[in-house]
Amino acid sequence: MHFLITAGGTREYIDPVRFISNGSSGKMGCALARAAMKAGHKVTLISASDLQPPVGVDFVGVESAAEMFTAVNKFFPKCDCLIMAAAVSDYTPVEKSKVKIKKSKDELTIKLKPTVDILTWAGKHKKNDQRIIGFALEDKDLRTRAEKKLESKNLDMIIANSPDAIGDDKSTVQIKTPESDWLEIKSADKTDIAGKIIRQIEKY
């Protein structure tokens, strides 16, 4: 199989030195890329993370949500399975200052606009033989919200976790497909979780 995997948290620049981002480390995305490679699959990794990509993957480095969408748009038609493990910013500044914004005593208001929903786009454009795997990070009603995302975005699998997973080497995840019940993997190393996710996809 050819896996297209995204990783890391995107950066939405306010000016040349400041940006809006999140705490995603990219560890899960890189672990998934490594696990897929180990299982003998071809991997294209689109990453906004500072982590060194696994040896052997086709690597595409990006920063912003727009750059990630452009890369996914380019490689998605060629893949068998898209895993959106990246934490893509939901909003980006309407205008980016060309120069560093100087500090003053005045309040600063930054107007934001929504970014492209990459998962929704992929769900609308996938072919019958393609699979799309999404992640859902929720701080409450985790299963309910994740299941809604699974259905509304036309996904083949959802992997749900809590904010405790951000930046940690371990995580607890819950996995569901439209046809299956929830599968919970408790407090496991992200490397082990990644291997189990790839095996679940291979069975699907």
N, C-alpha and C positions, 0 to 999 in steps of 0.2 A: 504493500500500500504506500501511497504518497501522502504523508501527513503535512498539513500546513498548521503551524502552531504559533500563537502570539504570546508575548511575555512582557512583564514590567508595567510600570505606571507611566502614562504619557505626560508630557509637559506642555502646558499652554502658556506661551510667553506673554507677559504684560509689557515688558520692555526688553532690551537686549540682555539683561542680567537677572530679571525676576520672572518667576513663572508660577502657575497654579499646578499642583500635582497631587499625589497621594502616596501612601506608605508602601505600596506594592514593591517588593524586592525583585520579582521576576524568578524567584527560586522554583516555584511550581512549574512555570512554563519551561524553564531550562531542564528541570527534572523529567518532564514529559518528553521533551525532545531527546534527552539521553536514553530514556526507557524505550522510545520508539526505535531509535537507532540500534539499541542493544537487541531488540526483537527482530532486526533485519529489515526494517522499513526505511524508505527514503524520507528525509525530513527537510522542510524549509522552515526556518525559524525567523519570525519577524519580531524584533525585540526593541523595547524602549528602556531596557534594563542596562545597568553598568556591568553586570556579571559577564564573565568570559563565556561565550557560547561553546557548547560541546563540540569536540573535534569531529569533523565529518559532516556536519549539517551545512546546508546552504543558508548562509546567514544574511539577513537584511536588517540593518540598523535604522531605526526611526526615532523621532522625538515626540511629535504631536499626534493628536487623534487624526488629523487630516492626512498626515504622512502614513499613518498605520492603515487608514482606509484605502489610500492609493495603492499600497503594497498588497493588501488583501485582495483588492479588486483585480490586481494584475495576476496574482498566483492562484486565486481560488478556482478558476476554470480548469486548472491542471491538477488539482488535488483530489484525493479520494475522501479525505476527512479533514475538516477544519476544527481545531480546538482553540477556542478563544479564551485563553487563560490570562490575557492581559487585563489590567485595570485601566480601561480607556476613560478619559475624562468626559463627563457628561456635558460640560460647558467650556467655552473658550471665549476670550475677550473679543468684543466686537471690533475694537481697534487696538493695535499694538503700537506703542510709542517707538519711534525710530531711535530715540536717545534715552538714556537712563533718566527716570523720573526723579527729580530732586526732592528731598525731604523738606516739608514746610509745616507750618502750624495749622494749615487748612486741612479739612477732611478730604479724603480722596475716594471718589466713587468710580468703580469699574463696572461697566455694563457688559454682561455676558450673553452669549447666544448658544443654543444647543449645538452639539457636535453631531455628526452623522452616526446613527445607530448601526454599527457594523453587523451585529448579529441579525438584526431585522432585515438588513439588505441581503445578507447571505441566505437567510431563510426563504426570501422571495426569489432568489436566483439559483438555488441548488437544483441539481439534476437528480433523477430517481436513484442513481447509483452513488450519490454523494452522501456523506454523513456530516452533521454539524453538532459539535459538543460545546455547550456553554457553561459558564460559571455564574453562581449567584452568591454574592456576599450580603448577608442580611443580619440585622441586629435584633429582629423580632419576627415572629410568624414565619420562620425560615422555610419550612416545607411548603406552606401555603403559597408564599410569594415565589418560591423557586418553581413550583409546579405551574403556576400561572405564566411564568417566563418560558418554561418548556413548551407550553401550548401556544402562547401568543406569538412567539418568534419562530415557530415551526422547527424546533430543535429535535434531535434524535436522542440526546442525553443531556441531563443537567447535573452539575456537581455543585452542591450547596455547602457553604461553610460560614463561620461567623467572623467578625473582625479580629478575634484572637489569633487567627491564622496569619495576619499580616506580618511579614518579616521574620516569622518563626521558622525553625527547621522542622517542626512537627505541626500536625493539624488533625482535626477531626472533620471528615467530610461525609456527606450523604449523597448518594447517587441514585438517579432514577431515569428510566426511559418511559416512553408513552405506554408500553406494554407491561412493564415490570413494577413490582413493589419497591419501596425504598431499601437501599443497601447502605448500612452505616459502617464506616471504617473509623474506629476510635483512636485518638491520640497516637498516630503513627508518623514515622519519618516521611517527609514529602517524597523521598526517593522511592520508598516502598509503595506509597499511595499512587505515585505515577505509574509504576509497573502494573499495579492492579487495574488502574484505569485503562491502560493500553490493552491489557488482556480482556477486559470487558468489551472494549470496542471491537477487538478481533472476533469475539463471539457473536456480536450483534449483527 
